[in-house]
């Protein structure tokens, strides 16, 4: 990745994590606390080849 792309990603992450109202969370913060899938409860199983 070049420097321009890295700066764009940094700015977008800051904007996603930013909480200006105090009452809501940024999208990434909400997903980090409540992931869409719990990998510990149902881990992936190995494929059994016959």
Backbone as JSON, one array per atom type, in Angstrom:
{
  "sequence": "XXXXXXXXXXXXXXXXXXXXXXXXXXXXXXXXXXXXXXXXXXXXXXXXXX",
  "N": [[0.85, -1.19, 0.0], [0.45, 2.22, -0.7], [1.51, 5.44, 0.61], [-0.6, 7.29, 0.49], [-2.91, 5.69, 0.44], [-2.67, 4.46, 2.96], [-2.95, 6.67, 4.68], [-5.59, 7.36, 4.06], [-6.98, 5.1, 5.04], [-6.34, 5.28, 7.77], [-7.64, 7.69, 8.43], [-10.31, 7.0, 7.91], [-10.69, 4.97, 9.82], [-10.4, 6.41, 12.19], [-12.63, 8.09, 11.94], [-14.69, 6.2, 12.04], [-14.41, 5.21, 14.62], [-14.91, 7.4, 16.15], [-16.76, 9.17, 18.58], [-18.97, 11.49, 18.87], [-21.33, 12.3, 20.07], [-21.58, 11.1, 22.55], [-23.53, 9.4, 23.4], [-23.76, 7.29, 21.7], [-21.96, 4.66, 19.99], [-19.03, 4.24, 17.96], [-18.91, 2.47, 14.85], [-16.91, 0.43, 14.61], [-16.11, 0.12, 17.26], [-18.45, -0.84, 18.44], [-18.7, -3.33, 17.11], [-16.38, -4.56, 18.03], [-16.92, -5.03, 20.7], [-19.24, -6.58, 20.61], [-19.1, -9.1, 18.75], [-20.03, -10.37, 15.49], [-20.09, -13.13, 15.21], [-19.45, -15.75, 17.45], [-16.53, -17.16, 17.83], [-15.36, -18.78, 19.73], [-17.35, -20.26, 20.97], [-18.4, -21.87, 18.95], [-16.17, -23.33, 17.4], [-14.3, -23.69, 14.32], [-14.29, -26.77, 12.62], [-12.03, -29.41, 11.73], [-11.62, -30.55, 8.39], [-12.68, -33.73, 7.45], [-11.12, -36.05, 5.57], [-11.88, -38.68, 3.38]],
  "CA": [[0.0, 0.0, 0.0], [1.24, 3.44, -0.71], [1.28, 6.35, 1.73], [-1.92, 7.91, 0.35], [-3.91, 4.7, 0.87], [-2.55, 4.29, 4.41], [-3.56, 7.84, 5.32], [-7.04, 7.25, 3.89], [-7.47, 4.08, 5.97], [-6.24, 5.84, 9.11], [-8.7, 8.68, 8.61], [-11.61, 6.32, 7.98], [-10.77, 4.29, 11.11], [-10.66, 7.44, 13.21], [-14.01, 8.54, 11.81], [-15.57, 5.11, 12.47], [-14.3, 5.06, 16.07], [-15.21, 8.66, 16.8], [-18.06, 9.28, 19.24], [-19.16, 12.9, 19.15], [-22.53, 12.55, 20.86], [-21.45, 10.56, 23.9], [-24.59, 8.43, 23.65], [-23.65, 6.16, 20.79], [-20.6, 4.19, 19.76], [-18.61, 4.1, 16.58], [-19.23, 1.15, 14.3], [-15.88, -0.55, 14.94], [-16.14, -0.12, 18.7], [-19.6, -1.7, 18.7], [-18.4, -4.68, 16.65], [-15.33, -5.18, 18.84], [-17.53, -5.49, 21.95], [-20.25, -7.59, 20.29], [-18.8, -9.61, 17.41], [-21.15, -10.98, 14.78], [-20.06, -14.57, 15.44], [-18.57, -16.12, 18.56], [-15.69, -18.27, 17.36], [-15.0, -19.66, 20.83], [-18.46, -21.15, 21.27], [-18.51, -22.84, 17.86], [-14.96, -23.24, 16.57], [-14.31, -24.44, 13.07], [-13.8, -28.14, 12.74], [-11.18, -29.86, 10.64], [-12.3, -31.32, 7.34], [-12.29, -35.13, 7.46], [-11.01, -36.6, 4.23], [-12.09, -40.13, 3.37]],
  "C": [[0.89, 1.24, 0.0], [0.79, 4.35, 0.43], [-0.11, 6.98, 1.68], [-3.02, 6.95, 0.81], [-3.87, 4.49, 2.38], [-3.18, 5.47, 5.15], [-5.08, 7.8, 5.2], [-7.62, 6.25, 4.89], [-7.41, 4.6, 7.4], [-7.36, 6.82, 9.39], [-10.07, 8.02, 8.72], [-11.77, 5.57, 9.3], [-11.05, 5.28, 12.23], [-12.11, 7.89, 13.16], [-14.99, 7.47, 12.29], [-15.55, 4.95, 13.99], [-14.72, 6.3, 16.84], [-16.63, 8.66, 17.38], [-18.25, 10.72, 19.66], [-20.34, 13.15, 20.1], [-22.4, 12.09, 22.3], [-22.49, 9.49, 24.2], [-24.51, 7.2, 22.77], [-22.18, 5.8, 20.6], [-20.3, 4.24, 18.27], [-18.85, 2.67, 16.13], [-18.19, 0.11, 14.7], [-15.85, -0.86, 16.43], [-17.3, -1.04, 19.06], [-19.33, -3.14, 18.27], [-17.32, -5.35, 17.49], [-15.89, -5.7, 20.16], [-18.53, -6.61, 21.72], [-20.0, -8.13, 18.9], [-20.01, -10.31, 16.8], [-21.23, -12.48, 15.01], [-19.07, -14.86, 16.56], [-17.78, -17.36, 18.16], [-15.29, -19.22, 18.47], [-16.11, -20.66, 21.15], [-18.61, -22.23, 20.21], [-17.28, -22.73, 16.97], [-15.09, -24.05, 15.29], [-13.71, -25.82, 13.29], [-12.94, -28.49, 11.54], [-12.01, -30.66, 9.64], [-11.77, -32.75, 7.39], [-12.29, -35.66, 6.04], [-11.13, -38.12, 4.3], [-11.23, -40.75, 2.31]]
}
